[in-house]
Amino acid sequence: MKLFIADDHAMIRNALALMINAQPDMEVVGDAADGNEVFVKAEQLPVDVLLMDISMPPGENGLQTTRRLKEAHPEIKIIVLTMHDDETYVREALAAGADGFILKSANEETLLTGIRQVQRGERFFDGYEEAQLHQLVASEVDPLYESLSKREKEILPLIALGYNNKKIAEKLFISVKTVEVHKANIRKKLKLANYADLLPYSLKHHLVDFK
């Protein structure tokens, strides 16, 4: 099978390539250090499985690239390979369409097993059973969020990303006063104590991307 490695650390890319190329049924056909490079090269090469790091500055991160690649090339299997041991990142990976999720601290056997499993068309989220994954997806749906208007859903992630009222108004071509009204409605509908709670809420429900 043909593999591609996406990681901004050359030493990690080289170490993974050595391990993978030592397998009789695997071959590394390319690598990249940032999201845009990943997308361009993955479109040009015969890739079966892509190992995707999350943190790849500058530009878009691994989760954003995963989402973009799965939309354009759903046949490419993507395993998120990361140091971030947090359930929130697992939710983000699922939402982006990843086929697998493995920590960089995992042993060689786990990684190779995961690669072969996703190549067969199965998911491999190390440490998670399918029932747990379904529960994670189900837990993302928040009826309070669905109560927001279309405009409020546009404004919420901008607030979470740190945009002030003036910047939001300019971006959405509305008045600052209108932004203030929407912000108050958002906080009330989501039953949040203060505006600072909007960031963790947005991360939990994958309304903004990780950097």
DAUR-V610135 format. One line per field, one symbol per residue. ss: DSSP state (2 for helix, 1 for strand, 0 for the rest). A space follows every 50 residues. Layout:
ss: ???
This chain:
ss: 01111100022222222222200000111111002222222222000011 11000000000222222222220000111111000022222222220001 11100002222222222220000110000222222222200022220002 22222222220000222222220002222222222222220000002222 22220000000
